[in-house]
Amino acid sequence: MSDLSTLSFEDAMKQLEEVVRALESGNVELEKSIALYEKGAKLKAHCEAKLKEAEEKVAKITLGPDGKPAGTTPVEGL
C-alpha cells in the first residue's frame, strides 16, 4: 500500500472498495483477510480525515453581499 498521506480521497475510496470486495468474496485466506481488514481500517480513517478537512474548508468560506465567496473565517468548535 502506498503512503496514505499522498492518497487523494478518491484513490483511497477506490482502494477501500477493493478491500471490501475482496473480503466479501469469502475467497481470501485468514491471514490475508486480517491484513486486508487492517488496510481497510487505515483507508477508512484516511477518508474520514480528508472529509473532515474538506468540511472545515467549506465551513470557513464566507459569502459577500453579492453572494460570492468573500474570504474565510475561523471555524470554532471543530
C-alpha positions as CSV (number, residue, x, y, z in Angstrom):
1,M,0.0,0.0,0.0
2,S,1.3,3.4,-0.9
3,D,1.8,6.1,1.7
4,L,-1.7,7.1,2.8
5,S,-0.7,10.8,3.2
6,T,-0.2,11.1,-0.5
7,L,-3.5,9.4,-1.5
8,S,-6.4,11.6,-2.6
9,F,-9.8,10.9,-1.1
10,E,-11.0,9.3,-4.4
11,D,-8.0,7.0,-4.6
12,A,-8.3,5.9,-1.0
13,M,-12.0,5.2,-1.6
14,K,-11.2,3.0,-4.6
15,Q,-8.7,1.0,-2.6
16,L,-11.2,0.7,0.2
17,E,-13.8,-0.6,-2.2
18,E,-11.3,-3.2,-3.5
19,V,-10.6,-4.3,0.1
20,V,-14.3,-4.6,0.8
21,R,-14.9,-6.6,-2.4
22,A,-12.1,-9.0,-1.6
23,L,-13.3,-9.5,2.0
24,E,-16.9,-10.0,0.9
25,S,-15.9,-12.6,-1.7
26,G,-15.0,-15.1,1.1
27,N,-12.2,-16.4,-1.0
28,V,-9.4,-14.9,1.0
29,E,-7.1,-16.8,3.4
30,L,-7.4,-15.9,7.1
31,E,-4.0,-14.2,7.3
32,K,-4.7,-12.2,4.1
33,S,-8.2,-11.3,5.4
34,I,-6.6,-9.9,8.6
35,A,-4.1,-7.8,6.6
36,L,-6.9,-6.6,4.3
37,Y,-9.0,-5.6,7.3
38,E,-6.1,-3.6,8.8
39,K,-5.6,-1.9,5.4
40,G,-9.3,-1.1,5.2
41,A,-9.3,0.4,8.7
42,K,-6.4,2.7,7.8
43,L,-8.1,3.7,4.5
44,K,-11.3,4.4,6.3
45,A,-9.6,6.6,8.8
46,H,-7.8,8.4,6.0
47,C,-11.0,9.1,4.1
48,E,-12.7,10.4,7.3
49,A,-9.8,12.8,7.9
50,K,-10.0,14.0,4.3
51,L,-13.7,14.6,4.6
52,K,-13.3,16.5,7.9
53,E,-10.6,18.6,6.3
54,A,-12.9,19.4,3.3
55,E,-15.8,20.2,5.7
56,E,-13.6,22.6,7.6
57,K,-12.5,24.4,4.5
58,V,-16.1,24.8,3.3
59,A,-17.2,26.0,6.8
60,K,-14.6,28.7,6.7
61,I,-15.8,30.2,3.4
62,T,-17.8,33.4,3.9
63,L,-20.1,35.0,1.4
64,G,-20.1,38.7,0.5
65,P,-23.2,40.8,-0.1
66,D,-23.3,39.7,-3.7
67,G,-23.4,36.0,-2.7
68,K,-19.9,35.3,-3.9
69,P,-17.1,34.0,-1.7
70,A,-15.6,36.9,0.0
71,G,-13.0,35.2,2.2
72,T,-12.7,32.8,5.1
73,T,-13.3,33.0,8.8
74,P,-12.0,30.8,11.6
75,V,-14.1,27.8,12.4
76,E,-14.9,27.4,16.0
77,G,-15.9,24.2,17.7
78,L,-14.5,21.9,15.1
